[in-house]
C-alpha cells in the first residue's frame, strides 16, 4: 500500500525502472457463477450498512469481506480530506493499523493519489519497479507486488480510494475492475452517508452547547441582574425620601439621576432577553427543600421592592418539605413576586400561601390586581407574551417560572382570585408522602387562600 513520503518516516527509494503500461482491460464475458458471487457480496455489504452499530465496525467488516471477494491479500480504504487536497488512510486489514488517520497522500502522489486526482482506476503489476508508487517504511510491506487503486465516486465527486494488493504478481482483468468499481460506488454512498450523519450530529451537539450557554445567560440576566436592580431601585427611592425630608439641596435631582441609570440597566436587560429568544431545558438537581423557609427568606429579600404593598406569608401546614431545588425555587418566587408588584395596586396585598394536599406541596402567590382573563391564562406562560402594553419587562418571567416548576417535577398554573386579582399556584411532590398525580383543585386552592390561616404567619406593611 502506498503511503505519503511526508508522513514523518524516511522514504525508501523504489528501484529505477520504466513504469509498465497499464494492461489493456479484456472484454471477456463474466461467467454466471462469478457474477452471482459478486452480486451476493454487494448485497451483503448493503446489509452490513444497515446492521453495523458503528463506523469502525462497518469498515472493518466491509474491508475484510472485500479482500476475500476481490481475491486479494490486502484491502485498504483512503478517504478524501474535506479540503480536497489529499486522501488519508481510514481502514485496512493488512497494513499497520497505527497508520489509520495518519498516512496521507496528496492528489497525484502515489498510485492512490493518482487515482483520486484522475478519477479512474490505476493499476500496477509490480509496485517494486513502478516509479509512481510511494513507499513509506513502517506502513508498506515489501511482500506485496501488484496493486489496483479505484476511486470512490459520489455525485461526480471523489470521496476516497479503494486499494487492493496481492503478494503474487497479478494482472487485473476488466471483470476485476468492473467489480471493484461497483463495490467502490456502493462504498462511496456509505461513506458520504456516514460523514453527513456525523457532521449533523456534531452540529446538533454544537447547537446544544450554544443553547445551554444561552439558558445560563438567561438565568443570570433574569435572576442575578433583574431582582437586584429592583432592590437597588427601592433603596434609592427610600434614601431619596429620607434625604429630601432633611431638606438636602439637590436631593431630588440625585435620586432622579440614580433612578434613570437603573431604568437604563433595566432596558439593557430587556434588550438582552429579547435577543436570546430561547429558554431551553437545563438540568436541575432535585433535593429536599423547605418551602416555608425559602418563601420567608425570599419575601425578606424583595421587601424593598414591595414596600408600597402589604406582603404576607402564611403556611397552613408545616413544616412543608418538598422535592425541588433551592436556587430554582428562589428564582421562581422572584419572578412571581416581581409580576405581582406590577399589577397589585399601591397599598394592595401580595400574599404567599403554603399547604399540603394528598401527597403534594402547594405554594401560591396572590395579588389583588385586575386579574387575568380566562382566555389569557395559558398564553401568559408563553415566552415574550405580555397581557398589557407596559414598557417594563420582556415577557419572559412567567414563562421562565413555569419552566423551572416543570424542571423540578412540578407545575405552575394561574387562577382567578375572589373577589379580584390573580393567584399563581406551584405544585411540587411532598417529601415523605405518597404522591398523587395532578394538583389540588382550583376551588380548594382558593379556599386555602381566602381562609388566611393564622398559624405560621409573618405579616407586615413594608
N, C-alpha and C positions, 0 to 999 in steps of 0.2 A: 504493500500500500504506500503510495507516495505521500509525503508529508512535507511541510514547509522547511525551506532552508533557514528561515529566520525565526524558527520557534525556540531557539535557545541552545540547541545542540549543534556540534560541529558537523558540517555536511561532508559526506563521503562522495568523492567524485566518481561518476559512472565511467566505465571504460569507453574510450573514444570509438565511435563506430557510426556508420551511417544508419539512420533510422529506417527500419524496414517499411516498405509501403504497406498501407492498410490493406489487408486482404480483401479481395472482391467478395461481396456477400452472395453466396449461392442462392439460387432461386428454387432449390429442390422442394417439393411439397412435403409438408409435415405429416407424418403418419398419424392416424387417428388415435393411437394409444398415447403418443406424446402429447397431442392436443388435449386429450382428456386429462392427463396428469397436470398439465399447466392450468387448465380451467379449474380443476379441483383445488389446486394450490391458491389461485386467485380468490376463489370463493372462501377458502379457509382464512385468508388474510382479512377479507371483509368481515368475516365472523369475529375474528380476533379484535378488530377495531371496535366492535360493539360490546365485547365482553371484558376487555382488559381494563383493570382498575386504575392504572397509572400509565403515564407516558413511557417511563423506563421499562415497565413490564411489557408494554406493547412492542416497543422497539426491540427488546431482547428476544421475544418470541418470533417476531416477524423476520428479523435478521437470521436467526437460526434456521427457520424454515426456508428462507430464500437461498441460503447456502446450499441446502440439500436439493432444492428444486432446480437450481442452476448448475448442479453437479460441480460445485467449486469447493475450494478449501478455505477460503476467507470471503466474507461478505461484510462490507462496511458502508456506512451512510454519512455523508457530509451534508450539512445544511448551509444554505446561503445566509450570510450575515445580513442584518437588517439594513446596513448602509450600502449593501450591494457591492462591496469591494473584494469579497472573497468568500471562501467556504471554510467551515470548521467541523472537525470530526464530532459526530453526535452519537454514533453507535457502532460497535464492531464485535465480532465473535472470533477473531483470530489474532488481532493485534493487541498491543498493550492497552488495557482499558484506562490506565492512568493518563493516556493521551487524549481521552474524550474531553471535549471542551477546551483543549489546549492546542492540539495540532491544527494548524491553519494554513491555507493555501490561497494566494491571491489569484484573481482572474487571470487565466493564461499560464499559471505556474503549475508545472507538472501535468500529468495526464488528467488528473481530476480538475484542476483549474482550467485546462484547455476545454474539457467537456462543458464546464459551466459557462465559459466565455463564448464558445462556438455553438452551443445549444444542440449538439449532436453527439452520438456515441464516438468514443475514442478507444482504439484497440492497440495493444502491443503484445506481440507473440513472445518477446523476451525483453523484459524491462532492464536486464543487466547490460544490454547493448543499445538501449534506446535513450538518446540524449534528452528526450522530452520528459523522462522520468526524474522526479525529485526524490532524493533518498535522504532520510534522516536517521542517524544512529539512535537506537533505543525505541524507534517506532516501527520502521520497516524491518523485514526479515529476509535474508538472502535466499532462503529456500523457495520463495515464491517466484515464479517465472513469468507466466502470462497474466494479462490483466485487461479488463474491459470496464470502462467508465461510461455510465449512461446518465444523462441529465434528467432531473425530475422537473417536468413542465406542468404548470398550472395556470390556466388563463393566459397562456403565452408568456408567462414569466418563469424563470428558472428559480426553483426553491431549494434545490440541492443536487447532489450527485450520488448515484449508487455505484459502488465499486465491487467487482468480483475478481478474485485471484486464484490461480491454480499453481500447484507445485510442478506438475508436468507441463511441458510445452503444449499449448492448445491453440487451435485455430477456431475462433468463434464464428459460427455459421450465421447465415441470415435468419434461421429459425431461432437461434440463441438470442440474437439481437432483438427480434420481434417480441420474444417472451420477456426479456429484461426491460424493454420499453413499455410493455403493457403493465408489468409489475411496478415500474418507476412511476407511471401515470397514476396508478392506484395509491402508491405510497405518497405521491405529491399531494393528493387530496387529503390523506390522513394528516400529513404534516401541517398543511395550512389550517385545517380544522382545529387541530390541537393548539397551534400557535394563536389563532384567533380566540379560542376559548381561554387560553392562559392570559392573553392581553386583556380580554374582557374582565376576567377575574381580578387582575391587577388593578384595572381601572375602578372596579367596584370597591376593592379594598381601599384604594386611594380616596374615593368619594366618601367612604365610610369614615375614614380618618378625618377628612375635612368636616363632615357633619358632626363628628364627636367634638372637634375643636370648636365648631360653631355653637354647639349646645353649651359647652363650657363657657364660652364668651357670653351667651345669653344669660346664663346663670349669674355670672359676675356682674354684668351690666344691670340686670333687673334686681338682684338681691344686694350685692356688695356696693352698688352705687345709688340705686333709686331710694332705698329705705334710709340710708344715712343722709342723703340730700334732704329728704323730707324732715328728718330730725333736726338737721342744721337750720333749715328754714324756720322751724318752730322756735328754736333757741334764739335765732337772730331777732325774731319778732318779739320774744319775751324781753331780751336785752334792750331792744329799741324802746319798748314801752317803759321799762324802768328808767332808762336814761332821759327820755322825754319828760317823765314825771319829775325828774330832778332839774328840769329846765336847762338841760345842757344844750348850748348853741350847736347847730348843725346836726343834732342827733337824728332828726327825721331824714335828713339827706344821707347820712351814713347808713341808716337802716335800709333806705330805698336802694342805695348802690349795692349793698350786700345782697339784697333780695334779687336785684337784677342779675347779679352774677349767678345766683342759684338757678334762676329761670334759664339763664344761658346754658348751664350744665344740664338742666332738665331737657332742654331742646336737643342738646348733643346726644343724650341718652336715647331719646326718641328716634333720632336720626340713625343711630347705630342699630337699634332694634328693627327699624323699617328696612335697613339694608340687609339684615340677616334673613328674614322671611322664612326661617326654618327653625323648628324646635324638635329634633329627632329624639329617639329613645336613648336613654342613658341608664347605666347600671346603678341601682341604689341598693346599698346593703341594708337588709331588714333586720332590726333588733327589737328588743323590748323598750318601749318609750312611755314615759309618764305624761299623759295628755294634760293633766292638771298643772303640773309644774311648768311645762313648756308654754302653755297658754298664758299663765300668770306672768312668767318672765317676759314673754313677747309683748304682753299688754303694757308692762312697765317700760320696756324699751321704746315703744312707739307713743308713749303718753304725751310727749310734747306735740307730736303731730296731731293728736286728737284732743287738744286742750279745750277746743270750742264745743266739744261734745261731752256727754256723760257716758263713760266707759265702765262696764261692769262685767265681771267674770263669775259665773255660777255653775257649780257642779253638783248635780243631784245625787250622783253615786261616786264614791271614792274609796280607795284610790282607783283611778281609771288608767289601767295599764293596757296598752295595745301593741300590736306589731306594726312597726313603721321605721322611720328614720328621723333622728333628732333634727338634722340640718334641713331635710326636705320639709318636715312639718313646720319648722320656723319660717321657711321661705313661703310656704303655702299660706300660713296665717298672716304673714306680712302682706301678701297680695290681697287677701280678703279684707284686712283692716284698712289698707290704703283705698281699696274700692269703696268700702263703707264710708270712709271720710269724705269722699267726693259727693256722695248722694244724701247722706244724713244732713238735715238742716242744722244750722247753728243752734246749740242748746239741745239738740236731739239726742237720742240714745243709740249707743252701739253696744251690743251685748254679746258675750261669748258664753255659750252653754255647753255642758258636757253631761252625758248619761250613757248607760249601757242598756242593751235590749237583745235578748235571745242570742248571746254569744258575740254580739257586735258592739263596738265602741263608737259613739257618735259625738261629734263636736260641731256646734253651729255658731255662725257669726251672723248676727242680725242687725238691721238698721231700720229706722222709721222714716226713710226717704220715700220717694214717689213710687217705688216698687218697679217690677219688671213685667211687661205684658206677657201673657202666656205664650204667644207666638214667638217671642224672643228668648225664651228660657233655655233653649238649646243653642241658638245662634250665638249667644254671648260667649260661649265656650270655644268658638272658632277663633283662629288667630287673626288679629288685626281687624276685629269687628267691634264697633262701639255703638252703644244704644243712642247716644246723642252726638252732637257736633262739637263737643268740647275739644279745645285745642290741646288739653293736657292728656298725657298718656298715649301709648302706642297701640292699645287694644290687645295686649298680649298677656296681661296679668291673670285673667280668669282662665285663659287657655293654658297657661303655664301651671296654674293651681290644679286644674283637673288632671293635667299630665302627671304632676307629682303625686296626686292622690292615687291614680291608677298604677303608677310605678311602685307604690307601696302596697299594692294588692287591694286597694280600696276603691272608693269612687267619691265624686263630688257632684252635688245637684243643687238647684236653686228652687225655692218655693215662695209662694206669696205669704206675707205675714199679716195677721189680723191685728188691728184694723187697717194698717197700712205698712208699707215697707217691703223689704226682701229678707230672705233667710237662706244662707248657704250652709249646707249640711255635709260634713265629711264623715264617711263611713269606713271604719277600719276593723280588722279582726281583733277581738278581745283576747288577751293572754289568759290562759288557764280555763277557758270555757270552750265548749263545742261550738264552732262557728256555724251559722245558718246562712245560706246563700241569700243575697238580697239585702235590703236595708229596712229600717223602720218605716212604717207607713207615714205618709205626709201628715195625716191628722195627729198621729202620736207625737211626731216631731214638733208640730205646732203647739200641741198641748203641753209638752215638756217646756217649751219656750215661754208660753204665756203664763204658766203657773209660777214662774220665777221663784224656785225653791230657795229657802232661807239658809240652809246649811252649806258649808264650804264656799262662802261667797266673800269676795273682796270688792268694795264699791267706792267710787269717789268721783267728784266733779273735778276735771282737770282744767 
